[in-house]
Amino acid sequence: MRQWLMLRLIPRQPFKISTTELMHALADEGFTITPRTLQRDLIRFSAIYPLVCDDRDKPFGWSWMTDGGVMDLPGMDSHTALAFYLADKHLEPILPRETVDHLRPHFEQARHVLDTIHADSGAPAWRDKVRVLRRGRFLAPPPIRSEVQGQVYDALLLNRKLRLVYQSRQKAEKKEYEVNPLGIVLKDAVIYLICTCWDYTDIRLMTLHRMTIAEKLDTPAVCPVGFSLDAYIASGGLDFTEAGKIRLKARISDDIAYHLRERPLHPEQSITPAEDRESMILETPVNDSGELRWWLLGFGDQVEVLAPESLRREFKGIAKRMAAAYTRS
């Protein structure tokens, strides 16, 4: 048990732990040994496992090799391997680079487990049979400076303020901010920092790819009273809301009606036959947002906005301008 605990206490490169730190950690768990015994165990296990000693400067330290295999007991089963495989594919954009590097051996182990699952002769590996697709044309994620992402995530984890140099979409020049990080949201391959600036309490959105410098400060971050990340998202904070809630009424095709019955926009949504019996009438509460407009325009002539009147006028103007553009010689 002592030797097993010793192996678990050793970090993976580039981190290391000295024999003195190991002895103290083992003593905290009730195992008292001499430095000679500990050193002998480390040397013996380094002949079996991918353990290395960094003796370039004092204090010397022990680490698991960066590409060393994962030594888990019990071994990784197929369900755990599936979770790690999907995390590697779909969580990497939101994870700090250091976290991804730390988990890399687990991702490799997951691939190995999935590739060695017994199947009928000639069957391809399980991971070659599963894909996750996004609706519509997928745009490449904007590049983010790794040092910026690391500082932002560390500040959020430790509840510290951040000093940022940020270039907003509306302004050409960069500006320095002191922010209180409140949360991170990944949406459409863009990572948003939800925060407040200086001593203000209004919630701001900042994208990580527009940050050129980020520095974690020693000052504790201040969270507005009653703030909840889930409540902020539910309120439409990331939908680019324009005028709060509206009640949308639209004439829709049967295909869209079928789609919305399977995936309703709102629990109070209703879909009823139109008077002409050739289309359906959708009525539902929604956030009046840019996303609502993008979503409606994506259906083309299969949707006709009926209410509210202001939204109908807006779409009527869009339709006229589009018709004029397509009728030019």
Secondary structure, DSSP 8 states (H G I E B T S, - for coil): -HHHHHHHHS-BTT--B-HHHHHHHHHHTT----HHHHHHHHHHHHTTSSEEEE-SSSS-EEEE-TT-----SS---HHHHHHHHHHHHHTGGGS-HHHHHHHHHHHHHHHHHHHTS--STT---GGGS-----SS---------HHHHHHHHHHHHHTEEEEEEE--SS-SS-EEEEEEEEEEEEETTEEEEEEEETT--S-EEEEGGGEEEEEEEEEE----TT--HHHHHHTTTTTTEEEEEEEEEEEE-HHHHHHHHHS-SSTT-EEEE-TTSSSEEEEEEEEEEHHHHHHHHTTGGGEEEEESHHHHHHHHHHHHHHHHHHT--
